[in-house]
Structures are given as structure tokens and as C-alpha cells.
Amino acid sequence: MKYKYDKDANILSITISSKPFDYAEEMGDFIVHFDKKNKLVSVEILNANRFVEKATTVLPGSVKNEIASRILSS
């Protein structure tokens, strides 16, 4: 799994598989990419800083600090 944060666009991209995606579906602040067999390939999180701020409230402190330092401070 790989991730990339685009600070200018405020998008967090998480790549699950190296397979090419066939189609994508937008689900609120998420764009989910699937391959031809309907398997998850990647997820783009729009408004990533807002998502991370909310998501980190339920994570253990060490994980929260790691994510927040990488995303929110970028």
C-alpha cells in the first residue's frame, strides 16, 4: 500500500494494488477506483485535512500523531 498527499489540491491518494483501474465511483469526498474484476485499486480522499482531523479522533495516540504530522503539517 502506498499513499501520497497533494497539499495544493488537499487530496490524499491511497494505492492498494498496482493493477490498472477500469472505472471509478465518487462517494461524497471519496473517489474509489476498481479494476475490471471490481476489486479495489485505489482511493482518493478529497478535503483530506478535514477527513484526517475527524478520523484521528478515534485512533490510538501514536497512530494519530504519525498521520497528523504527515498530513496536517504538510
N, C-alpha and C positions, 0 to 999 in steps of 0.2 A: 504494500500500500504506500502511495506517495501523496503528498499534499503540497499545494502551492497557494500562497496568498498574494493577490494583486491589490496592493494598497490603494492605488488610484481608482480602481473600479470597485473596491471593497467586496471582492469575491474570493471565497475560499474554495479551491478545487481539490477534490479527493479522488484519486485514481485507485480503483480496486483491482482492475485487470488490464493487461496490456493488449487485449483484443480490441479491434476497431468497433466503434459503436455503430449501430444501424439506425437508431432513432432515439429521440429524447422526448421527455414529457416534463412540462412545467407544473410544479405543485407548490403554489404560493411562492415563497422565497427560495425554492429548490428547483434545480433543473437536473433531472435524473436521466442518465444515458444507459441504454440497453443494447446488447448485441442481437444478432439475428435469432438466437435461441431464447430471447427475453431474459437473459442473465444480466445482472447489474455490472456496468463497466466503470462508471464514474458518477460523481455527484458534484454539482456546483451549488454553493450556498451564497445567495445574494444577500446584501446587507450583513456581511459576515461578522462585523464587530458587534452588532446588536444580538445576533444569534449566539456568539461566544459569551457575551456578557450574561445572557439568560441561562445558557447551558452550563456554565461553570458554577452556578449557584448550587447545583445538585451533585457536583463531582467532589471526590476527595481533595483535600487541600493541595497535595503535591501535584496532582494532575491539573487542577485548576491553575496553579501558579505557572506550570510549564506552558499550558495553552495560552493563558493570558499574556505571558511575557513574549511569546512568539507572534501572536496575532494583534493584540491590543496595542502593543508598543511599537508595532511596525509603522 
